[in-house]
Amino acid sequence: MKAQSLKAQSLRYAPLAVALVFAVNLSSAQTQPRLRIDQIMTAQEFPEAGLTSLTDAQARALDAWLNRYTAAVIGAALQAHAAPAESPLQSHCSPAVETTIAGDINGWEGETIFKLDNGQIWEQAEAGYTYFYAYRPEVTIYQTNSGCRMKVEDQDETVLVRRIK
């Protein structure tokens, strides 16, 4: 299991490693990096792909494409790594959800589950606690940059939540 964990971690950071190598290549060359297809493919792959008959101009065009493609892949990998990963528990709450808590609520304390009258079930998605008592209070769940926040009527505090049903 530990080997799987290490493999998963290394795969997670592979795009960053490729980007780092690409960036070092770029900075050391002081110009656009020059990847060459004959350096990327193995000695067996190059002729099998029919590339031994390329003219110099065709080889340069293929190398230029390889460089553009590599830059695009690295850009996409960096963008995907920077964006928060979506999970099945991640929620979208736009437009805002306006309903009431099904029953009573005593605040939240870290892992609180919120059952709503509209049938949805949400869970607390951040550490923190707030204590109060209310019976069937109105709630509004709305989108923020950090995710969905729930505001309970007559309470100043809000809580980050994620929909589980």
PyMOL commands that set and color helices and strands:
alter all, ss='L'
color gray80, all
select helices_A, chain A and resi 2-29+37-40+45-48+51-53+56-82
alter helices_A, ss='H'
color red, helices_A
select strands_A, chain A and resi 97-100+104-105+108-109+113-115+121-124+129-130+134-135+138-144+147-152+158-163
alter strands_A, ss='S'
color yellow, strands_A
deselect
rebuild
show_as cartoon
